[in-house]
Amino acid sequence: MATSIRKTVKPSCLGAAVSHVKQNQMKTPWQREGSQIPPVKRERNASAMTKEKLLTTPSRLLKLILPVTTKDYNGDRKANRTKDVEPLALLLHSQQPLSYLEHLIQAEVSPITDNNSHLRPSHVSFLTVEVEDGTIQPRRPKAMNYVDDSKDDEHDSPEQDEEKPSTEEYSRRKRWHNTEIGDLIRDAARVKEFLVEIENSPLDKIPVAVPSFNDRTYYLRMRLRKLSKSLKKLAIIKQECDMLAHRGAQRVALGGLGVMISWWYIVYKLTFETPYGWDTMEPVTYLVSLSTLMGGYAWFLYHNREISYRSALDFTVNRRQQKLYQMRGIDLQVWESLIEEANALRREIKTVAEEYDVDWDERGDEEDERVTEALKHERRQKEKREEAEREHQKEDERKDEDRPLKNKGGV
């Protein structure tokens, strides 16, 4: 009976004590923990501002997110903290010079006063950390009672972080100026960041994270995959049409051979097994052969083709392909535009891969061997066309150079 009374009394007493303490805190808020520290002394969290990023956009531009300020009005805070500043977003291109980015930052930063009381823009510097290859960093000696607390984030202390050797002690900083932004990114990709130093800024040197190869080419690779899916559907149908067209051209060639064999058999029969004889069949065969030669030559002239079996076969295949494409609903203009865009995306990704010194496997993003072969075939055809144009241009230049010599010789 007594124990039950105690159990019922204890919760009521505890609740009364808690309510009493809350009432006292409401009446005297200065008695709360930390009430002796003024609000302006309290640090604000600026961790989101101390590490800025260079991001990619779907429009193939670069977006730099950077906090810019030149004065801290709360000087009682620590030097490594600052008030919340809205970050600035700048759209850049990798081929733009660093001076352009410097002018953009200077336009957003308030000017400073020099020793002569004149206003001038703040100096903006871009730095990269050049880590020396093969550098051996020393380790701190472990104490006898050392306990590994690296996995527990709660036991880490600022004193321990300060004792760790930084990479700056074993590296050199390189200042960049009057060069392209892409060159800065290419060099900073090795250490995955570069530094932006704004004169008279409380943020000191602002580290900007450089996007990795996958981040830099994310939208390009997603667009390439989307194009590859569209090309895959068309490539399956186009491959079937091409096979049928080649078979049809082969049948036409075999049909021509059959006509020639039949003509030979008819001439043989009429010459040796009929009363016409060779005296009658000789002019007939001569006229038929000459007529066939003249008709073939006229056909090549009309279609503006080279006189060869390969040219005639290609013409037959192309005619058959055009008919099959129309029957299957394939638009060659759409196909060529998709191929051209996919090759352009592939070329851009290859360029970025060379900047980052990365081996990019295009088959992983093209997703199908038929698409890869189609893109490769188009690149080869384009190279052949460009080479033919260069040779034609060289011939024209040679002719232009030979004309003055002939004119002088004639005079």
HELIX and SHEET records of a PDB file:
HELIX    1   1 ALA A    2  LYS A   27  1                                  26    
HELIX    2   2 PRO A   29  GLN A   31  5                                   3    
HELIX    3   3 PRO A   39  LYS A   41  5                                   3    
HELIX    4   4 SER A   47  THR A   50  1                                   4    
HELIX    5   5 LEU A   98  GLU A  108  1                                  11    
HELIX    6   6 ASP A  153  HIS A  155  5                                   3    
HELIX    7   7 PRO A  158  GLU A  163  1                                   6    
HELIX    8   8 THR A  167  TYR A  170  5                                   4    
HELIX    9   9 ILE A  181  ALA A  188  1                                   8    
HELIX   10  10 PHE A  213  ARG A  216  1                                   4    
HELIX   11  11 TYR A  218  PHE A  272  1                                  55    
HELIX   12  12 GLY A  277  TYR A  302  1                                  26    
HELIX   13  13 TYR A  309  ARG A  328  1                                  20    
HELIX   14  14 LEU A  332  TYR A  356  1                                  25    
HELIX   15  15 GLU A  362  GLU A  366  1                                   5    
HELIX   16  16 GLU A  369  GLY A  410  1                                  42    
SHEET    1   A 7 LEU A  88  LEU A  92  0                                        
SHEET    2   A 7 LEU A  62  LEU A  66 -1                                        
SHEET    3   A 7 GLU A  52  THR A  56 -1                                        
SHEET    4   A 7 LYS A 205  ALA A 209  1                                        
SHEET    5   A 7 GLU A 193  ILE A 198 -1                                        
SHEET    6   A 7 VAL A 124  VAL A 131 -1                                        
SHEET    7   A 7 SER A 171  TRP A 176 -1                                        
SHEET    1   B 2 ILE A 112  THR A 113  0                                        
SHEET    2   B 2 LEU A 119  ARG A 120 -1                                        
END                                                                             
